[in-house]
């Protein structure tokens, strides 16, 4: 369903796969379960980190769930490799984005080199540098999409123990956001 909605968005011209923005959010996992870990921001209580990739319009492309204690800079490459090959228009689907934007949590020189080797231009803020780089003017769409996704109850707090069920809820949430964007509905 999510892939079909992405194809429909592409046909309508509401999907731009050249530039993607990546960020993560940590949610509480009351019962523990798969893909949980001690949260570094919630007194080591069990949690799950959702790493979200969106296009520059805020359309959710990928949601990946891991334990809350996993480092951000280790999550960006698996998310990039899950980049969806979206049909919907004639021609070969894009396999990787041209540009990636991320915050300081994803800062890593080896990662930048690997992304450039893949043909992706990284725009990742460096740690221990003053704010005001201007990346926030582009990155705000991922923050907005994360708020839309966590507005859906099953992604705000995790109650399910199985990882496959959590992934199904994440895919359904992404599909709902895509459907609302496609139909110009308020989210």
N, C-alpha and C positions, 0 to 999 in steps of 0.2 A: 504494500500500500504506500509506504514512504517513497519508494523508487518511482511509482506511478505519479505521485503528487509532484515529485521533483521534475519529472519529465513534462508534466502539465505546466508547471511554473516556467520551465525553460521555453516551452512553446509560446507562452504569454509574454515572454521577455522580462519576467520578474526574477530571474536567476542569473547571477554573474559568477561564473566559476573561475575567473582569472585571479581574483583576490579572495583569500580566506582569512578569517580571524579566529584565534583559538584562545580559550580561557577555561578555567575550571571552577567548580563549586563543590564544597564539602557538605554532605548532609548526614544527619544522625541516623544510625542503624540500631534501633532498639534491641532487636533480637540477635544481632550479630549475623552470621551466615557467610556465604561465599562473597568474595570481593569486598571484605571489610577489613579494617585495621584500626589501631588506636589513633584517634584524631589529634593532630598537633595543636588544634585551636579550640578543642572542647574537653579539656582536662583528661585526655587519653581515653575518652569514651568511644565505643565502636562507631565507626563512620565509613561512608563511601564517598569517593571523589568522582564526580562526573566531569570529564573533559569534553568540551563542546566545541565543534568546528562549525562556523557559519560563513555564508558568503557576505559580501559587503552590504547586502540589503537585510541581513539578519535571518535569512532562511537557514534552519538547522540542517546540516549535511551529515554530521557524524556525532554520536554521543557514545563515549566509551567510559565504562565504570570499572574502577579499581579500588583497592583499599585506601582509606583516607591518609595513611602514612606514606604512600608512594610519592616520590618527588615529581614535581611538574615537568622538569626538563627531560625526564625519561618517558613522558606520556606523549609528547608532541610527535615523535616519529611514528609510533603505531597509529596515531590518529591520522596523520598525513597519508600513510599507506592504506588506510581504509577509505580514502577519497572516492566518492561514488562516481562511477562511469555513467553519466546521465544521458539518455537518449532524448528523443523528442523533436529533434531537428535533423535534417539530412547531414550526413558527414560522420566522421569518426568521433566518438565521444572523447572528451578531454580526460587524460589519465592522471595528471597532477596539476595543481594550481601553479600560477606564475609567481605569486607573491604570498607571503605568510606574515601576519602581524600577531604579536604576542607580547605579554607583559614581562616584567623582570624575573618572574618565577621560572621562565623558560630560558633564561640566559645561559648559554654554554658555547664556547668557541668551537669545540669539535662538532656540535650540532649545526652551527652556522656553516661550517665547511661542508658537512654532509648535505645540507639542504642546497647549497650552491652547486655541489656535484650533481645533485638530482635535477638541476635547472630551475630551482626555486629561489627567489630573492627573499632572504629573511629580513624582517623589520622587527627586531626584538630589542627592547630597551636593555641597556647594560646595568648591572647591579652597581650600587654605590655611586651613581651619577645623579646630578640634580634633576628634579622633575621639570616638566615643561618642554619635553621633546616633541610634543605635538601628536604623539601616537594616540592619545585619548580621543582626538577628533575622528579617528577611524575605528578605534576599538570599542566605542560605546555601543555599537549594535550587538556585540556578543553579550555585553552586560544586560541589555534589554531582553535578548532572547533567553538568557539564563533566568531572568525574573519571570518571563512567560512560562518557561518550563517548570520552574519550581512553584509556580502558582497552581499547578495541577498537583493535587494532594499526594499522589503516589511517588512523586519525585521530591517533594519537600521533606518528607521524613520517610525513611525506609522501614517497612514492616515485613517484607518478604525475605526469606532466608536464602532461597535459591537464586543464583546469579542469572539463570536463563529467564526467570520471571521478571527480575529487575530490568534486564535488557529488553524484554517485551514491553514493559511499561514505558521505558525510555523511547523506544521506537514509536509506540502509540502517541506519546506526548509530542514527539517531533512531527508526526503525521498530522496531529490536530493543529499545531502551529502553521505547518505548510498549507493546510486546507483553509485556515482563516486568512492567511496572506493571499492565497489564490483568489478568494472570494471577497477581498477587501473588507473583511469583518473586523470589528474591534476585538482585541485580544485581552 
